[in-house]
Amino acid sequence: MFFYDSPAGLFTIQLEDGRYTLRLNGEILGRYHAPHAAADDVYTQHTGESTWDNIPLPIDTPTGIDEWDST
């Protein structure tokens, strides 16, 4: 599981049923073939969650999954 504590809340990426699920504060935002694809949507602010997607740039966001915390 990967974690990013953002200004909009806690993002998680977790493998579920063969796909990676992206969540913000527990709400499912999408399912992806790879964790880096989900992290890319967070970085580019294309998650479909307006609270996050509309935060004015620049913000200090991990540029890739390797910068997320993991367990």
PDB file of N, CA, C and O in Angstrom:
ATOM      1  N   MET A   1       0.849  -1.167   0.000  1.00  0.00           N
ATOM      2  CA  MET A   1       0.000   0.000   0.000  1.00  0.00           C
ATOM      3  C   MET A   1       0.895   1.230   0.000  1.00  0.00           C
ATOM      4  O   MET A   1       1.948   1.257   0.636  1.00  0.00           O
ATOM      5  N   PHE A   2       0.445   2.252  -0.735  1.00  0.00           N
ATOM      6  CA  PHE A   2       1.158   3.518  -0.821  1.00  0.00           C
ATOM      7  C   PHE A   2       0.294   4.619  -0.219  1.00  0.00           C
ATOM      8  O   PHE A   2      -0.933   4.584  -0.316  1.00  0.00           O
ATOM      9  N   PHE A   3       0.952   5.602   0.407  1.00  0.00           N
ATOM     10  CA  PHE A   3       0.267   6.698   1.088  1.00  0.00           C
ATOM     11  C   PHE A   3       0.860   8.036   0.686  1.00  0.00           C
ATOM     12  O   PHE A   3       2.071   8.160   0.504  1.00  0.00           O
ATOM     13  N   TYR A   4      -0.002   9.037   0.548  1.00  0.00           N
ATOM     14  CA  TYR A   4       0.443  10.420   0.370  1.00  0.00           C
ATOM     15  C   TYR A   4      -0.532  11.300   1.147  1.00  0.00           C
ATOM     16  O   TYR A   4      -1.715  11.366   0.813  1.00  0.00           O
ATOM     17  N   ASP A   5      -0.038  11.973   2.182  1.00  0.00           N
ATOM     18  CA  ASP A   5      -0.855  12.863   3.008  1.00  0.00           C
ATOM     19  C   ASP A   5      -0.834  14.243   2.363  1.00  0.00           C
ATOM     20  O   ASP A   5       0.093  15.023   2.579  1.00  0.00           O
ATOM     21  N   SER A   6      -1.856  14.537   1.574  1.00  0.00           N
ATOM     22  CA  SER A   6      -1.917  15.755   0.772  1.00  0.00           C
ATOM     23  C   SER A   6      -2.682  16.856   1.505  1.00  0.00           C
ATOM     24  O   SER A   6      -3.289  16.600   2.545  1.00  0.00           O
ATOM     25  N   PRO A   7      -2.658  18.080   0.970  1.00  0.00           N
ATOM     26  CA  PRO A   7      -3.473  19.150   1.545  1.00  0.00           C
ATOM     27  C   PRO A   7      -4.981  18.861   1.474  1.00  0.00           C
ATOM     28  O   PRO A   7      -5.752  19.451   2.231  1.00  0.00           O
ATOM     29  N   ALA A   8      -5.407  17.967   0.583  1.00  0.00           N
ATOM     30  CA  ALA A   8      -6.830  17.625   0.451  1.00  0.00           C
ATOM     31  C   ALA A   8      -7.213  16.411   1.289  1.00  0.00           C
ATOM     32  O   ALA A   8      -8.398  16.099   1.413  1.00  0.00           O
ATOM     33  N   GLY A   9      -6.237  15.725   1.863  1.00  0.00           N
ATOM     34  CA  GLY A   9      -6.509  14.535   2.658  1.00  0.00           C
ATOM     35  C   GLY A   9      -5.560  13.402   2.306  1.00  0.00           C
ATOM     36  O   GLY A   9      -4.579  13.604   1.590  1.00  0.00           O
ATOM     37  N   LEU A  10      -5.852  12.219   2.809  1.00  0.00           N
ATOM     38  CA  LEU A  10      -4.972  11.074   2.643  1.00  0.00           C
ATOM     39  C   LEU A  10      -5.309  10.297   1.372  1.00  0.00           C
ATOM     40  O   LEU A  10      -6.401   9.745   1.237  1.00  0.00           O
ATOM     41  N   PHE A  11      -4.349  10.264   0.442  1.00  0.00           N
ATOM     42  CA  PHE A  11      -4.451   9.409  -0.734  1.00  0.00           C
ATOM     43  C   PHE A  11      -3.841   8.056  -0.394  1.00  0.00           C
ATOM     44  O   PHE A  11      -2.820   7.980   0.290  1.00  0.00           O
ATOM     45  N   THR A  12      -4.467   6.996  -0.872  1.00  0.00           N
ATOM     46  CA  THR A  12      -3.895   5.658  -0.771  1.00  0.00           C
ATOM     47  C   THR A  12      -4.004   4.975  -2.123  1.00  0.00           C
ATOM     48  O   THR A  12      -4.930   5.222  -2.897  1.00  0.00           O
ATOM     49  N   ILE A  13      -3.034   4.107  -2.386  1.00  0.00           N
ATOM     50  CA  ILE A  13      -3.056   3.241  -3.562  1.00  0.00           C
ATOM     51  C   ILE A  13      -2.814   1.838  -3.041  1.00  0.00           C
ATOM     52  O   ILE A  13      -1.807   1.569  -2.385  1.00  0.00           O
ATOM     53  N   GLN A  14      -3.750   0.946  -3.341  1.00  0.00           N
ATOM     54  CA  GLN A  14      -3.681  -0.408  -2.797  1.00  0.00           C
ATOM     55  C   GLN A  14      -4.120  -1.412  -3.859  1.00  0.00           C
ATOM     56  O   GLN A  14      -5.056  -1.158  -4.616  1.00  0.00           O
ATOM     57  N   LEU A  15      -3.437  -2.550  -3.906  1.00  0.00           N
ATOM     58  CA  LEU A  15      -3.800  -3.628  -4.815  1.00  0.00           C
ATOM     59  C   LEU A  15      -5.052  -4.324  -4.299  1.00  0.00           C
ATOM     60  O   LEU A  15      -5.080  -4.826  -3.175  1.00  0.00           O
ATOM     61  N   GLU A  16      -6.095  -4.348  -5.140  1.00  0.00           N
ATOM     62  CA  GLU A  16      -7.361  -4.991  -4.788  1.00  0.00           C
ATOM     63  C   GLU A  16      -7.886  -5.714  -6.023  1.00  0.00           C
ATOM     64  O   GLU A  16      -8.120  -5.092  -7.059  1.00  0.00           O
ATOM     65  N   ASP A  17      -8.067  -7.009  -5.914  1.00  0.00           N
ATOM     66  CA  ASP A  17      -8.633  -7.803  -7.010  1.00  0.00           C
ATOM     67  C   ASP A  17      -7.874  -7.617  -8.325  1.00  0.00           C
ATOM     68  O   ASP A  17      -8.482  -7.522  -9.391  1.00  0.00           O
ATOM     69  N   GLY A  18      -6.557  -7.567  -8.245  1.00  0.00           N
ATOM     70  CA  GLY A  18      -5.724  -7.491  -9.432  1.00  0.00           C
ATOM     71  C   GLY A  18      -5.554  -6.106 -10.032  1.00  0.00           C
ATOM     72  O   GLY A  18      -4.862  -5.962 -11.039  1.00  0.00           O
ATOM     73  N   ARG A  19      -6.164  -5.084  -9.445  1.00  0.00           N
ATOM     74  CA  ARG A  19      -6.035  -3.709  -9.915  1.00  0.00           C
ATOM     75  C   ARG A  19      -5.635  -2.828  -8.734  1.00  0.00           C
ATOM     76  O   ARG A  19      -5.875  -3.179  -7.579  1.00  0.00           O
ATOM     77  N   TYR A  20      -5.031  -1.692  -9.029  1.00  0.00           N
ATOM     78  CA  TYR A  20      -4.639  -0.743  -7.988  1.00  0.00           C
ATOM     79  C   TYR A  20      -5.737   0.300  -7.821  1.00  0.00           C
ATOM     80  O   TYR A  20      -6.114   0.987  -8.771  1.00  0.00           O
ATOM     81  N   THR A  21      -6.239   0.403  -6.597  1.00  0.00           N
ATOM     82  CA  THR A  21      -7.322   1.333  -6.290  1.00  0.00           C
ATOM     83  C   THR A  21      -6.741   2.600  -5.681  1.00  0.00           C
ATOM     84  O   THR A  21      -5.966   2.553  -4.726  1.00  0.00           O
ATOM     85  N   LEU A  22      -7.134   3.740  -6.259  1.00  0.00           N
ATOM     86  CA  LEU A  22      -6.759   5.045  -5.729  1.00  0.00           C
ATOM     87  C   LEU A  22      -7.917   5.560  -4.899  1.00  0.00           C
ATOM     88  O   LEU A  22      -9.054   5.610  -5.368  1.00  0.00           O
ATOM     89  N   ARG A  23      -7.626   5.942  -3.667  1.00  0.00           N
ATOM     90  CA  ARG A  23      -8.646   6.498  -2.768  1.00  0.00           C
ATOM     91  C   ARG A  23      -8.154   7.813  -2.185  1.00  0.00           C
ATOM     92  O   ARG A  23      -6.957   8.029  -1.998  1.00  0.00           O
ATOM     93  N   LEU A  24      -9.116   8.683  -1.904  1.00  0.00           N
ATOM     94  CA  LEU A  24      -8.853   9.911  -1.147  1.00  0.00           C
ATOM     95  C   LEU A  24      -9.784   9.892   0.043  1.00  0.00           C
ATOM     96  O   LEU A  24     -11.006   9.902  -0.112  1.00  0.00           O
ATOM     97  N   ASN A  25      -9.202   9.865   1.242  1.00  0.00           N
ATOM     98  CA  ASN A  25      -9.976   9.778   2.488  1.00  0.00           C
ATOM     99  C   ASN A  25     -10.974   8.619   2.442  1.00  0.00           C
ATOM    100  O   ASN A  25     -12.099   8.734   2.927  1.00  0.00           O
ATOM    101  N   GLY A  26     -10.546   7.516   1.859  1.00  0.00           N
ATOM    102  CA  GLY A  26     -11.364   6.301   1.814  1.00  0.00           C
ATOM    103  C   GLY A  26     -12.299   6.202   0.624  1.00  0.00           C
ATOM    104  O   GLY A  26     -12.831   5.122   0.363  1.00  0.00           O
ATOM    105  N   GLU A  27     -12.521   7.290  -0.110  1.00  0.00           N
ATOM    106  CA  GLU A  27     -13.418   7.282  -1.263  1.00  0.00           C
ATOM    107  C   GLU A  27     -12.660   6.841  -2.520  1.00  0.00           C
ATOM    108  O   GLU A  27     -11.609   7.395  -2.842  1.00  0.00           O
ATOM    109  N   ILE A  28     -13.193   5.852  -3.219  1.00  0.00           N
ATOM    110  CA  ILE A  28     -12.549   5.349  -4.429  1.00  0.00           C
ATOM    111  C   ILE A  28     -12.638   6.397  -5.535  1.00  0.00           C
ATOM    112  O   ILE A  28     -13.711   6.906  -5.859  1.00  0.00           O
ATOM    113  N   LEU A  29     -11.461   6.702  -6.106  1.00  0.00           N
ATOM    114  CA  LEU A  29     -11.396   7.646  -7.218  1.00  0.00           C
ATOM    115  C   LEU A  29     -11.158   6.941  -8.549  1.00  0.00           C
ATOM    116  O   LEU A  29     -11.519   7.461  -9.604  1.00  0.00           O
ATOM    117  N   GLY A  30     -10.551   5.759  -8.498  1.00  0.00           N
ATOM    118  CA  GLY A  30     -10.283   5.037  -9.737  1.00  0.00           C
ATOM    119  C   GLY A  30      -9.538   3.748  -9.484  1.00  0.00           C
ATOM    120  O   GLY A  30      -9.027   3.496  -8.393  1.00  0.00           O
ATOM    121  N   ARG A  31      -9.492   2.924 -10.548  1.00  0.00           N
ATOM    122  CA  ARG A  31      -8.743   1.665 -10.520  1.00  0.00           C
ATOM    123  C   ARG A  31      -7.780   1.658 -11.692  1.00  0.00           C
ATOM    124  O   ARG A  31      -8.129   2.095 -12.788  1.00  0.00           O
ATOM    125  N   TYR A  32      -6.570   1.164 -11.466  1.00  0.00           N
ATOM    126  CA  TYR A  32      -5.479   1.290 -12.424  1.00  0.00           C
ATOM    127  C   TYR A  32      -4.743  -0.039 -12.596  1.00  0.00           C
ATOM    128  O   TYR A  32      -4.803  -0.920 -11.738  1.00  0.00           O
ATOM    129  N   HIS A  33      -4.056  -0.155 -13.718  1.00  0.00           N
ATOM    130  CA  HIS A  33      -3.276  -1.354 -14.008  1.00  0.00           C
ATOM    131  C   HIS A  33      -1.954  -1.378 -13.235  1.00  0.00           C
ATOM    132  O   HIS A  33      -1.377  -2.444 -13.021  1.00  0.00           O
ATOM    133  N   ALA A  34      -1.475  -0.197 -12.818  1.00  0.00           N
ATOM    134  CA  ALA A  34      -0.193  -0.105 -12.108  1.00  0.00           C
ATOM    135  C   ALA A  34      -0.250   1.060 -11.121  1.00  0.00           C
ATOM    136  O   ALA A  34      -0.955   2.040 -11.360  1.00  0.00           O
ATOM    137  N   PRO A  35       0.486   0.957 -10.019  1.00  0.00           N
ATOM    138  CA  PRO A  35       0.441   2.032  -9.018  1.00  0.00           C
ATOM    139  C   PRO A  35       0.977   3.353  -9.549  1.00  0.00           C
ATOM    140  O   PRO A  35       0.508   4.415  -9.139  1.00  0.00           O
ATOM    141  N   HIS A  36       1.954   3.309 -10.457  1.00  0.00           N
ATOM    142  CA  HIS A  36       2.501   4.566 -10.967  1.00  0.00           C
ATOM    143  C   HIS A  36       1.467   5.341 -11.786  1.00  0.00           C
ATOM    144  O   HIS A  36       1.525   6.570 -11.836  1.00  0.00           O
ATOM    145  N   ALA A  37       0.526   4.653 -12.426  1.00  0.00           N
ATOM    146  CA  ALA A  37      -0.522   5.329 -13.187  1.00  0.00           C
ATOM    147  C   ALA A  37      -1.438   6.124 -12.251  1.00  0.00           C
ATOM    148  O   ALA A  37      -1.832   7.246 -12.568  1.00  0.00           O
ATOM    149  N   ALA A  38      -1.767   5.547 -11.117  1.00  0.00           N
ATOM    150  CA  ALA A  38      -2.587   6.247 -10.124  1.00  0.00           C
ATOM    151  C   ALA A  38      -1.828   7.440  -9.550  1.00  0.00           C
ATOM    152  O   ALA A  38      -2.393   8.524  -9.402  1.00  0.00           O
ATOM    153  N   ALA A  39      -0.558   7.245  -9.230  1.00  0.00           N
ATOM    154  CA  ALA A  39       0.259   8.337  -8.698  1.00  0.00           C
ATOM    155  C   ALA A  39       0.401   9.464  -9.713  1.00  0.00           C
ATOM    156  O   ALA A  39       0.434  10.636  -9.338  1.00  0.00           O
ATOM    157  N   ASP A  40       0.484   9.121 -10.991  1.00  0.00           N
ATOM    158  CA  ASP A  40       0.574  10.135 -12.037  1.00  0.00           C
ATOM    159  C   ASP A  40      -0.680  11.004 -12.075  1.00  0.00           C
ATOM    160  O   ASP A  40      -0.586  12.219 -12.249  1.00  0.00           O
ATOM    161  N   ASP A  41      -1.863  10.386 -11.913  1.00  0.00           N
ATOM    162  CA  ASP A  41      -3.100  11.164 -11.895  1.00  0.00           C
ATOM    163  C   ASP A  41      -3.141  12.117 -10.699  1.00  0.00           C
ATOM    164  O   ASP A  41      -3.671  13.223 -10.805  1.00  0.00           O
ATOM    165  N   VAL A  42      -2.590  11.695  -9.576  1.00  0.00           N
ATOM    166  CA  VAL A  42      -2.515  12.589  -8.410  1.00  0.00           C
ATOM    167  C   VAL A  42      -1.566  13.736  -8.712  1.00  0.00           C
ATOM    168  O   VAL A  42      -1.895  14.894  -8.456  1.00  0.00           O
ATOM    169  N   TYR A  43      -0.400  13.434  -9.251  1.00  0.00           N
ATOM    170  CA  TYR A  43       0.598  14.465  -9.552  1.00  0.00           C
ATOM    171  C   TYR A  43       0.071  15.492 -10.555  1.00  0.00           C
ATOM    172  O   TYR A  43       0.314  16.690 -10.404  1.00  0.00           O
ATOM    173  N   THR A  44      -0.646  15.030 -11.574  1.00  0.00           N
ATOM    174  CA  THR A  44      -1.137  15.934 -12.615  1.00  0.00           C
ATOM    175  C   THR A  44      -2.503  16.535 -12.275  1.00  0.00           C
ATOM    176  O   THR A  44      -3.067  17.297 -13.061  1.00  0.00           O
ATOM    177  N   GLN A  45      -3.024  16.188 -11.105  1.00  0.00           N
ATOM    178  CA  GLN A  45      -4.324  16.664 -10.631  1.00  0.00           C
ATOM    179  C   GLN A  45      -5.446  16.312 -11.616  1.00  0.00           C
ATOM    180  O   GLN A  45      -6.254  17.156 -12.001  1.00  0.00           O
ATOM    181  N   HIS A  46      -5.464  15.034 -12.005  1.00  0.00           N
ATOM    182  CA  HIS A  46      -6.507  14.489 -12.880  1.00  0.00           C
ATOM    183  C   HIS A  46      -7.156  13.283 -12.216  1.00  0.00           C
ATOM    184  O   HIS A  46      -7.265  12.218 -12.825  1.00  0.00           O
ATOM    185  N   THR A  47      -7.587  13.447 -10.975  1.00  0.00           N
ATOM    186  CA  THR A  47      -8.166  12.339 -10.223  1.00  0.00           C
ATOM    187  C   THR A  47      -9.682  12.261 -10.348  1.00  0.00           C
ATOM    188  O   THR A  47     -10.276  11.225 -10.050  1.00  0.00           O
ATOM    189  N   GLY A  48     -10.310  13.340 -10.785  1.00  0.00           N
ATOM    190  CA  GLY A  48     -11.767  13.404 -10.802  1.00  0.00           C
ATOM    191  C   GLY A  48     -12.349  13.920  -9.495  1.00  0.00           C
ATOM    192  O   GLY A  48     -13.564  14.079  -9.378  1.00  0.00           O
ATOM    193  N   GLU A  49     -11.507  14.181  -8.526  1.00  0.00           N
ATOM    194  CA  GLU A  49     -11.927  14.717  -7.225  1.00  0.00           C
ATOM    195  C   GLU A  49     -11.626  16.215  -7.219  1.00  0.00           C
ATOM    196  O   GLU A  49     -10.464  16.617  -7.170  1.00  0.00           O
ATOM    197  N   SER A  50     -12.674  17.041  -7.269  1.00  0.00           N
ATOM    198  CA  SER A  50     -12.492  18.483  -7.445  1.00  0.00           C
ATOM    199  C   SER A  50     -11.716  19.138  -6.306  1.00  0.00           C
ATOM    200  O   SER A  50     -10.992  20.107  -6.536  1.00  0.00           O
ATOM    201  N   THR A  51     -11.851  18.632  -5.092  1.00  0.00           N
ATOM    202  CA  THR A  51     -11.101  19.214  -3.968  1.00  0.00           C
ATOM    203  C   THR A  51      -9.608  19.199  -4.269  1.00  0.00           C
ATOM    204  O   THR A  51      -8.906  20.179  -4.021  1.00  0.00           O
ATOM    205  N   TRP A  52      -9.132  18.088  -4.802  1.00  0.00           N
ATOM    206  CA  TRP A  52      -7.710  17.963  -5.128  1.00  0.00           C
ATOM    207  C   TRP A  52      -7.381  18.600  -6.476  1.00  0.00           C
ATOM    208  O   TRP A  52      -6.429  19.373  -6.588  1.00  0.00           O
ATOM    209  N   ASP A  53      -8.155  18.280  -7.476  1.00  0.00           N
ATOM    210  CA  ASP A  53      -7.838  18.712  -8.836  1.00  0.00           C
ATOM    211  C   ASP A  53      -7.830  20.221  -9.000  1.00  0.00           C
ATOM    212  O   ASP A  53      -7.183  20.734  -9.913  1.00  0.00           O
ATOM    213  N   ASN A  54      -8.537  20.949  -8.135  1.00  0.00           N
ATOM    214  CA  ASN A  54      -8.632  22.405  -8.262  1.00  0.00           C
ATOM    215  C   ASN A  54      -7.744  23.189  -7.305  1.00  0.00           C
ATOM    216  O   ASN A  54      -7.824  24.417  -7.257  1.00  0.00           O
ATOM    217  N   ILE A  55      -6.899  22.499  -6.542  1.00  0.00           N
ATOM    218  CA  ILE A  55      -5.955  23.217  -5.679  1.00  0.00           C
ATOM    219  C   ILE A  55      -4.982  23.976  -6.582  1.00  0.00           C
ATOM    220  O   ILE A  55      -4.388  23.383  -7.482  1.00  0.00           O
ATOM    221  N   PRO A  56      -4.815  25.283  -6.351  1.00  0.00           N
ATOM    222  CA  PRO A  56      -3.916  26.068  -7.196  1.00  0.00           C
ATOM    223  C   PRO A  56      -2.473  25.568  -7.126  1.00  0.00           C
ATOM    224  O   PRO A  56      -1.970  25.218  -6.058  1.00  0.00           O
ATOM    225  N   LEU A  57      -1.831  25.543  -8.270  1.00  0.00           N
ATOM    226  CA  LEU A  57      -0.421  25.177  -8.346  1.00  0.00           C
ATOM    227  C   LEU A  57       0.419  26.395  -7.996  1.00  0.00           C
ATOM    228  O   LEU A  57      -0.085  27.510  -8.134  1.00  0.00           O
ATOM    229  N   PRO A  58       1.643  26.263  -7.559  1.00  0.00           N
ATOM    230  CA  PRO A  58       2.316  24.995  -7.317  1.00  0.00           C
ATOM    231  C   PRO A  58       2.040  24.460  -5.911  1.00  0.00           C
ATOM    232  O   PRO A  58       1.853  25.224  -4.964  1.00  0.00           O
ATOM    233  N   ILE A  59       2.019  23.157  -5.803  1.00  0.00           N
ATOM    234  CA  ILE A  59       1.937  22.475  -4.517  1.00  0.00           C
ATOM    235  C   ILE A  59       3.025  21.420  -4.494  1.00  0.00           C
ATOM    236  O   ILE A  59       3.458  20.937  -5.540  1.00  0.00           O
ATOM    237  N   ASP A  60       3.458  21.068  -3.311  1.00  0.00           N
ATOM    238  CA  ASP A  60       4.534  20.091  -3.160  1.00  0.00           C
ATOM    239  C   ASP A  60       3.932  18.693  -3.226  1.00  0.00           C
ATOM    240  O   ASP A  60       3.499  18.148  -2.211  1.00  0.00           O
ATOM    241  N   THR A  61       3.907  18.119  -4.417  1.00  0.00           N
ATOM    242  CA  THR A  61       3.303  16.815  -4.660  1.00  0.00           C
ATOM    243  C   THR A  61       4.376  15.831  -5.105  1.00  0.00           C
ATOM    244  O   THR A  61       5.257  16.207  -5.879  1.00  0.00           O
ATOM    245  N   PRO A  62       4.334  14.588  -4.644  1.00  0.00           N
ATOM    246  CA  PRO A  62       5.292  13.600  -5.141  1.00  0.00           C
ATOM    247  C   PRO A  62       5.192  13.474  -6.658  1.00  0.00           C
ATOM    248  O   PRO A  62       4.094  13.395  -7.209  1.00  0.00           O
ATOM    249  N   THR A  63       6.330  13.457  -7.323  1.00  0.00           N
ATOM    250  CA  THR A  63       6.344  13.379  -8.782  1.00  0.00           C
ATOM    251  C   THR A  63       6.173  11.955  -9.296  1.00  0.00           C
ATOM    252  O   THR A  63       5.910  11.756 -10.482  1.00  0.00           O
ATOM    253  N   GLY A  64       6.316  10.974  -8.430  1.00  0.00           N
ATOM    254  CA  GLY A  64       6.172   9.574  -8.830  1.00  0.00           C
ATOM    255  C   GLY A  64       5.894   8.696  -7.629  1.00  0.00           C
ATOM    256  O   GLY A  64       6.020   9.132  -6.485  1.00  0.00           O
ATOM    257  N   ILE A  65       5.515   7.453  -7.897  1.00  0.00           N
ATOM    258  CA  ILE A  65       5.152   6.516  -6.827  1.00  0.00           C
ATOM    259  C   ILE A  65       6.331   6.266  -5.885  1.00  0.00           C
ATOM    260  O   ILE A  65       6.125   5.941  -4.715  1.00  0.00           O
ATOM    261  N   ASP A  66       7.547   6.411  -6.374  1.00  0.00           N
ATOM    262  CA  ASP A  66       8.723   6.195  -5.526  1.00  0.00           C
ATOM    263  C   ASP A  66       8.858   7.234  -4.420  1.00  0.00           C
ATOM    264  O   ASP A  66       9.627   7.042  -3.478  1.00  0.00           O
ATOM    265  N   GLU A  67       8.113   8.336  -4.526  1.00  0.00           N
ATOM    266  CA  GLU A  67       8.142   9.379  -3.487  1.00  0.00           C
ATOM    267  C   GLU A  67       6.990   9.250  -2.490  1.00  0.00           C
ATOM    268  O   GLU A  67       6.923  10.019  -1.531  1.00  0.00           O
ATOM    269  N   TRP A  68       6.093   8.302  -2.697  1.00  0.00           N
ATOM    270  CA  TRP A  68       5.005   8.043  -1.764  1.00  0.00           C
ATOM    271  C   TRP A  68       5.528   7.190  -0.610  1.00  0.00           C
ATOM    272  O   TRP A  68       6.489   6.440  -0.782  1.00  0.00           O
ATOM    273  N   ASP A  69       4.903   7.298   0.565  1.00  0.00           N
ATOM    274  CA  ASP A  69       5.216   6.395   1.674  1.00  0.00           C
ATOM    275  C   ASP A  69       4.591   5.038   1.366  1.00  0.00           C
ATOM    276  O   ASP A  69       3.564   4.962   0.692  1.00  0.00           O
ATOM    277  N   SER A  70       5.207   3.975   1.858  1.00  0.00           N
ATOM    278  CA  SER A  70       4.659   2.647   1.596  1.00  0.00           C
ATOM    279  C   SER A  70       4.812   1.739   2.810  1.00  0.00           C
ATOM    280  O   SER A  70       5.625   1.977   3.704  1.00  0.00           O
ATOM    281  N   THR A  71       3.990   0.683   2.802  1.00  0.00           N
ATOM    282  CA  THR A  71       4.084  -0.309   3.872  1.00  0.00           C
ATOM    283  C   THR A  71       4.391  -1.651   3.297  1.00  0.00           C
ATOM    284  O   THR A  71       4.511  -2.627   4.037  1.00  0.00           O
TER     285      THR A  71
END
